[in-house]
Amino acid sequence: MSMILFLIVMVIIILAAAIYAILQKDLLYAVLATGVISVILSIFFYLLQAPDVAITEAAIGIALTTIIFIITIRNTTRDEDEYTDNHVEKFSKKK
């Protein structure tokens, strides 16, 4: 019974992290949410008795992909607050 409850909680967390990553406007927080998804997926793979897939998901999904995204976001300018809903019209008027 406790294992089923644990799995239900993990599914709720992974769904919440996925929705959070989609709706988040700050890219850094969205990438961290995808890292949480990868952590939970690696736990699921381990529980399904696939430790090699769990280790691969942990190494690639959590470590490598998240680090590459964070480095990329840090090296770009963060202009999320600068744009409004009609930013396409503003750029077309500059010509």
C-alpha positions, -999 to +999 in steps of 0.1 A: +000+000+000+028+024+008+045+017-025+014+026-044+010+058-024+047+066-032+041+061-069+010+082-069+029+110-052+057+107-077+033+109-106+017+140-092+051+156-087+062+148-123+029+162-137+033+193-116+069+198-127+059+193-163+031+219-161+054+243-142+081+239-169+056+247-197+040+277-180+072+292-165+084+324-183+118+323-166+139+298-186+162+290-157+133+278-136+119+258-165+152+240-170+153+232-133+118+218-135+129+195-163+158+184-141+132+174-115+114+154-141+146+136-150+152+127-114+118+112-110+121+093-143+154+078-132+137+067-099+109+051-120+133+033-142+151+020-111+119+008-096+111-010-129+143-030-124+162-012-152+192+002-133+212+008-165+185+030-180+182+048-146+219+055-145+218+068-181+188+090-174+205+104-143+238+111-162+223+125-194+189+139-183+199+154-150+235+162-153+245+168-189+214+183-204+205+205-174+241+218-172+243+226-209+209+245-207+220+264-177+253+274-192+235+285-224+210+306-205+238+322-185+256+332-217+226+348-233+209+380-223+177+377-203+151+400-219+119+382-208+105+413-190+113+437-219+088+422-243+051+429-242+022+411-259+025+433-290+063+430-295+058+419-331+041+452-339+069+472-322+096+455-342+077+459-375+073+497-368+111+501-365+117+494-401 
